[in-house]
């Protein structure tokens, strides 16, 4: 993991990580595939290398969105997500990651297509309900732990709430910062964190940190309807990729 190709692609991946943590839809999903273009680096290795970068970028995202979040959504989702992560850890040797990935992909595709068919990108504000939040929060934590695919179930719960774009981005950033943080210990215990590459992560951290605030600025600049169109299309594309990845792994 060295040389021009590695560093060039690692810089792009870091930019995508940071901008995604800044609340910009679509780009965050590109980081692992881009780094996996380096010869000899598999998607699993790329994910392990980037996980500490995600956690550090989360800190800057938390600062950027410290005033823009929905407290009720977080109060419902975070305890449920903690339960989901715990279930993921204790069933790590029993659950088929491939089938979980396919299932979450199908849920995301159905939800995104429903929104696109209705052409309803701006939704009337609604109060976050407890029971659906507990269910989707647990699913978010579980799927984030098992297959790094917590986005689709999270969006299934939060998009119908009609949050404005800043609050939606901020709530998402805070929620996944928390989930990523609580995943560190069980991931380490299962040997899924690549500690051998931390010196490279230290070099990439400033790039990711700056990119967080670039993402925040772009979120402010994007019109509300366009922002949620991007979120919906990103959900659809990510979900299709999850189905494909899961199918290949069966």
C-alpha positions in Angstrom: 0.0 0.0 0.0 2.3 2.7 -1.3 3.3 4.4 -4.5 1.6 7.1 -6.7 -1.5 5.1 -7.5 -2.3 4.3 -3.9 -1.8 7.9 -2.7 -3.7 9.5 -5.6 -6.7 7.2 -5.0 -6.4 7.5 -1.3 -6.7 11.3 -1.5 -9.9 11.0 -3.6 -11.3 8.4 -1.2 -10.5 10.8 1.8 -12.3 13.7 0.0 -15.3 11.5 -0.5 -15.3 10.4 3.1 -15.1 14.0 4.3 -17.8 15.3 1.9 -20.1 12.5 2.9 -19.6 13.3 6.5 -20.4 16.9 5.6 -23.9 15.8 4.7 -23.5 15.6 0.9 -25.4 12.7 -0.6 -23.9 10.1 -3.0 -20.2 10.8 -2.6 -19.6 9.0 0.7 -20.5 5.7 -1.0 -17.6 6.1 -3.5 -14.7 6.0 -1.0 -14.3 2.2 -0.5 -14.8 1.4 -4.3 -12.3 4.1 -5.3 -9.6 2.9 -2.8 -10.2 -0.7 -3.9 -9.1 0.3 -7.4 -5.5 0.1 -6.1 -3.9 -3.2 -7.1 -3.8 -5.6 -4.2 -6.4 -3.8 -2.1 -9.7 -5.6 -1.7 -12.9 -3.8 -0.7 -12.6 -5.4 2.7 -9.0 -4.1 3.1 -10.1 -0.7 1.9 -13.0 -0.6 4.4 -10.6 -1.5 7.2 -8.2 1.2 6.2 -10.8 3.9 5.9 -12.7 3.1 9.1 -10.5 5.2 11.4 -10.8 8.0 8.8 -14.6 7.8 9.0 -14.4 8.0 12.8 -12.1 11.1 12.7 -14.3 12.8 10.0 -17.3 12.1 12.2 -15.8 14.4 14.8 -15.6 17.3 12.4 -19.1 16.5 11.1 -20.4 16.6 14.7 -18.8 20.1 15.1 -20.2 21.3 11.8 -23.8 20.2 12.6 -23.8 20.8 16.3 -26.8 23.1 16.0 -28.7 21.3 13.3 -30.3 18.0 14.3 -33.5 16.5 15.5 -33.2 15.5 19.2 -36.3 13.3 19.2 -35.1 11.2 16.2 -31.7 10.7 17.9 -33.2 9.8 21.2 -35.3 7.1 19.6 -32.7 5.8 17.1 -29.4 5.7 19.1 -30.5 3.3 21.9 -32.1 1.1 19.2 -29.0 1.2 17.1 -26.9 0.2 20.1 -29.1 -2.8 20.5 -28.7 -3.6 16.8 -24.9 -3.4 17.0 -24.9 -5.7 20.0 -27.0 -8.2 18.2 -24.7 -8.0 15.2 -21.7 -8.7 17.4 -23.2 -11.7 19.2 -24.5 -13.2 16.0 -21.4 -12.4 13.9 -20.6 -16.1 13.4 -24.2 -17.1 12.7 -25.6 -14.5 10.3 -25.1 -14.6 6.5 -23.7 -11.2 5.6 -24.6 -11.9 2.0 -28.3 -12.4 2.7 -28.4 -9.4 5.1 -26.9 -7.3 2.3 -29.4 -8.5 -0.3 -32.4 -7.9 2.1 -31.3 -4.4 3.0 -30.8 -3.7 -0.7 -34.3 -4.8 -1.6 -35.8 -2.7 1.2 -33.9 0.4 0.0 -34.9 -0.2 -3.7 -38.6 -0.5 -2.9 -38.6 2.6 -0.7 -36.6 4.7 -3.2 -38.7 3.7 -6.1 -41.9 4.4 -4.1 -40.6 8.0 -3.6 -39.5 8.4 -7.2 -42.9 7.2 -8.6 -44.8 9.5 -6.3 -42.4 12.3 -7.2 -42.7 13.5 -3.6 -39.3 14.8 -2.7 -40.4 17.4 -0.2 -42.5 15.7 2.5 -44.7 17.5 5.1 -43.0 17.5 8.6 -44.2 14.6 10.8 -43.4 13.7 14.4 -41.0 10.8 14.8 -42.9 7.7 16.1 -41.3 5.5 18.8 -42.2 2.0 17.6 -41.0 2.4 14.0 -37.9 4.2 15.2 -36.9 1.4 17.6 -37.4 -1.2 14.8 -35.5 0.8 12.0 -32.9 2.0 14.5 -32.1 -1.6 15.5 -32.0 -2.6 11.9 -29.7 0.3 11.1 -27.3 -0.7 13.9 -27.4 -4.4 12.9 -26.8 -3.9 9.2 -24.2 -1.2 9.8 -22.3 -3.7 11.9 -22.8 -6.7 9.7 -22.3 -5.2 6.2 -21.6 -1.5 6.5 -25.1 -0.8 5.0 -27.0 1.1 7.7 -27.9 3.9 5.3 -31.0 2.4 3.6 -32.9 1.4 6.8 -32.0 4.7 8.4 -33.4 6.6 5.4 -36.6 4.5 5.4 -37.3 5.9 8.8 -36.1 9.5 8.5 -37.0 10.6 5.0 -40.8 10.5 5.7 -40.3 12.8 8.6 -40.0 15.9 6.4 -36.8 17.2 8.0 -35.2 20.2 6.3 -32.0 19.4 4.5 -29.7 20.8 7.2 -31.4 18.9 10.0 -31.6 15.8 7.9 -27.8 16.0 7.2 -27.0 16.9 10.8 -29.1 14.1 12.3 -27.6 11.6 9.9 -24.1 12.7 10.7 -24.6 12.5 14.4 -26.3 9.1 14.2 -23.7 7.5 12.2 -20.8 9.1 14.1 -22.3 7.4 17.2 -22.8 4.1 15.4 -19.2 4.1 14.0 -17.8 4.9 17.4 -19.6 2.0 19.2 -18.6 -0.4 16.4 -14.9 0.2 17.1 -14.5 -2.1 20.2 -16.4 -5.1 18.8 -14.7 -4.7 15.4 -11.3 -4.7 17.1 -12.3 -7.8 19.1 -13.3 -9.5 15.9 -10.0 -8.4 14.2 -11.7 -6.3 11.5 -9.7 -3.0 12.1 -6.5 -2.5 10.2 -4.2 -1.0 12.8 -1.1 -1.5 10.6 -2.0 1.4 8.3 -2.7 4.1 10.9 0.3 6.2 9.8 -1.3 6.5 6.3 -4.6 7.5 7.9 -2.8 10.3 9.9 -1.6 11.7 6.6 -5.1 11.6 5.0 -6.9 13.0 8.1 -6.4 16.7 7.2 -7.8 16.1 3.7 -10.9 14.4 5.0 -11.4 17.1 7.7 -11.3 19.9 5.1 -13.6 18.0 2.9 -16.2 17.8 5.7 -16.6 21.5 5.6 -16.7 21.6 1.8 -19.6 19.1 2.0 -21.4 21.3 4.6 -21.1 24.3 2.3 -22.4 22.3 -0.7 -25.4 21.1 1.4 -26.2 24.8 2.2 -25.9 25.7 -1.5 -28.1 22.9 -2.9 -31.8 23.7 -3.3 -34.0 21.6 -0.9 -35.7 19.6 -3.7 -32.5 18.8 -5.4 -30.9 17.7 -2.2 -33.6 15.2 -1.5 -33.6 14.0 -5.1 -29.9 13.3 -4.7 -30.6 11.5 -1.4 -33.3 9.3 -3.0 -31.3 8.5 -6.1 -28.2 7.7 -3.9 -30.4 5.4 -1.8 -31.6 3.6 -5.0 -28.1 3.2 -6.4 -26.5 2.1 -3.1 -29.4 -0.4 -2.6 -28.9 -1.9 -6.1 -25.2 -2.2 -5.4 -26.0 -4.0 -2.1 -28.2 -6.5 -3.9 -25.5 -7.1 -6.5 -22.7 -7.4 -3.9 -24.8 -9.8 -1.7 -25.8 -11.9 -4.7 -22.2 -12.3 -5.8 -21.3 -13.4 -2.2 -24.0 -16.1 -2.0 
